[in-house]
């Protein structure tokens, strides 16, 4: 079966703080009002291998995708040093609002790792906005999460240790979590913001169908975060734990399984 090539359009839009956000809207040949917003992970970008693969698969199902660079990443405004979870959530919400102006009303959120945290918190905020303005804010169709961070503060403490947290506080830099030797500038305010943006309680307000996919050999995000998140979600939900899979699903069968699960979920829940 031939690969279906999406029609891709580079776009720029702004969040409520005026930050310029770079994105790519990929559309299938047939007209649709269904779109999945793809939120990438920490130190990743809109054109990650996962986002590219998901775009191809979802386009094949007749679903548009919208992948954007979070603040300080890729082609969006920065600098990375000033990133916070709160800014990232605002940008995910700005993406949803932008898509309404483009005629999309069946909106899904697909979040990877840190992008999963942004997606959960944005979904909770969007749910509140829909409740107060149902005529202008449609409900989300679904939420699909790949190894989502739920409590980034906990993950960072486990990764850096108390000494590492103190060095961060003193220097406003962190180690490159992807293995690079150079420390990265990131204000300690990021960590302080994380302490106030833990997603377990907000998740209790999200009733849309939600999928969580994570490997049981994830070396970054503790598996108990996904398990506790699953317990908190009140609506239709599914937790798939892939035996032997790591954070990046580096084994090809794990990567394909993850992609299939996310694609099937978004395709199965076109409406809220």
KAHU-V760606 format. One record per backbone hydrogen bond with DSSP energy under -1.0 kcal/mol. CO is the residue of the C=O (numbers start at 1). NH is the residue of the N-H. Records with the same first field share a line. If there is no record, write none. Layout:
BEGIN
CO: NH + NH
END
This chain:
BEGIN
7: 27
9: 25
11: 23
13: 21
15: 18
19: 15
20: 77
21: 13
22: 69
23: 11
24: 67
25: 9
26: 65
27: 7
33: 105 + 106
34: 64
35: 108
36: 66
37: 110
38: 68
39: 112
41: 44
45: 48
48: 52
49: 53
50: 54
51: 55
52: 56
53: 57
54: 58
55: 59
56: 60
58: 61 + 63
59: 62
64: 36
65: 26
66: 38
67: 24
70: 73
73: 76
77: 72
79: 82
80: 83
81: 187
84: 88
85: 89
86: 90
87: 91
88: 92
89: 93
90: 94
91: 95
92: 96
93: 97
94: 98
95: 99
96: 100
97: 101
99: 104
100: 103
106: 35
107: 141
108: 37
109: 144
110: 39
111: 146
112: 115
113: 116 + 117 + 149
114: 118
115: 119
116: 120
117: 121
118: 122
119: 123
120: 124
121: 125
122: 126
123: 127
124: 128
125: 129
126: 130
127: 131
128: 132
129: 133
133: 136 + 137
142: 109
143: 211
144: 111
145: 213
146: 113
150: 199
151: 155
152: 156
153: 157
154: 158
155: 159
156: 160
157: 161
161: 165
162: 166
163: 167
164: 168
165: 169
166: 170
167: 171
168: 172
172: 186
174: 184
176: 179
184: 174
187: 190
188: 192
189: 193
190: 194
191: 195
193: 196
194: 197
199: 203
201: 204
202: 205
203: 206
209: 143
210: 238
211: 145
212: 240
213: 147
214: 242
215: 218
222: 225
223: 227
224: 228
225: 229
226: 230
227: 231
228: 232
229: 233
236: 210
238: 212
240: 214
242: 216 + 245
245: 217
251: 255
252: 256
253: 257
254: 258
255: 259
256: 260
257: 261
258: 262
259: 263
260: 264
261: 265
262: 266
263: 267
264: 268
265: 269
END
